[in-house]
Amino acid sequence: MAIRNILLSYNGLPGSDEALALAGLLARRFDAHVTGLLSYGPSRSVAALGPWITPHMLDAALEAETARRADVARSFAEASRKLAADRPAKVHFMELGGHADGSLMEAARVYDMVVLAACESSTADTAHLAVNADVVALRSGKPVLIAPRGVTLETLPRKALVAWDGGRAAARALSEAMPLLEAQGQALVCAIGDDRRAVRHEGRDVVAQLARHGVQTEWRHMPRDARSIGRTLLDVAAANDCGLLVMGAYEHSKFSEDLVGGVTRTVLDDSPIPVLMAH
């Protein structure tokens, strides 16, 4: 799959500009369109007041929300000015109401990839604008590329760490990441845990798959230790100069990961590098 049509979640919250910078690198590398999307739900104040709000108060609240969205659109236009100048008619912006996650997921289904921020800090006034990267990765049906918190990249990463457990989500992530892996040309495939012969055979198959796509690939097996799998992956990425992590999202249920923590949650909270997730 070629990357020609990128959907960027842009809501003006912290992390939006880092996600825009990452989307811009992709757009330049793959000659792709970038569409900034402000997806939003009803403000918490309007939803909480419900039938008790007076028409005058409702009008004032709706006007304030319209003004806020206009500010976000202006911020996007300013932040994307250079990208738009370099790529005439290939940078776009739109708004979709309903629900921040839901509207983004519905829009994503006709794009090649979604780019968004890792963790958005929101207040009671902006919670209805915030999207959840894990939910979008789990339910959109599209690969999600997550920009690291507080890091603006100058170039696309040269080497990727591919987390491999033989599961469906990992296979999906590997497939969706192939354009990036082919473009950058280097990958380290890492399995953590079981050291059965079947796992080693599987690793050779993954390396062969990547090699046939022109990707220079290493295989690494890491035994389980006191660290979580998510922490181990991040440590392996740092030790091997990997600038991108490719992994499946939520091989276990989202509820169990939210309840006790898990690979997806750890990586989203702590990764200093972009993460490509698919489910």
Number of C-alpha atoms within 10 A of each C-alpha: 9 12 18 15 20 23 25 29 27 31 29 21 19 18 24 26 23 23 28 26 21 25 29 26 17 21 21 13 14 16 16 21 24 29 21 26 23 25 26 24 19 17 17 14 13 15 11 11 12 11 9 10 15 11 10 8 13 16 12 12 16 14 12 12 16 12 12 15 19 13 14 18 21 13 17 22 17 12 15 20 13 11 21 18 11 12 17 10 10 16 21 17 15 11 17 16 15 13 17 23 22 20 19 25 22 14 15 25 15 12 18 18 23 29 30 29 29 30 23 20 11 14 11 9 11 18 18 20 24 26 29 14 23 21 15 24 23 22 14 20 15 23 27 29 27 29 32 24 22 16 16 15 17 9 12 17 19 16 23 28 27 28 23 25 21 14 10 14 20 23 19 18 24 24 16 23 24 18 16 22 27 17 16 17 19 21 25 21 21 19 23 19 13 14 13 8 9 11 18 16 10 15 22 14 12 21 19 15 15 22 17 11 15 15 21 18 22 17 16 16 16 15 12 14 10 7 10 13 22 21 17 19 25 19 13 17 23 15 9 12 13 21 18 26 27 25 27 26 26 23 17 11 12 17 10 11 16 11 9 8 14 20 20 21 17 17 22 22 12 15 23 20 24 28 23 27 29 30 23
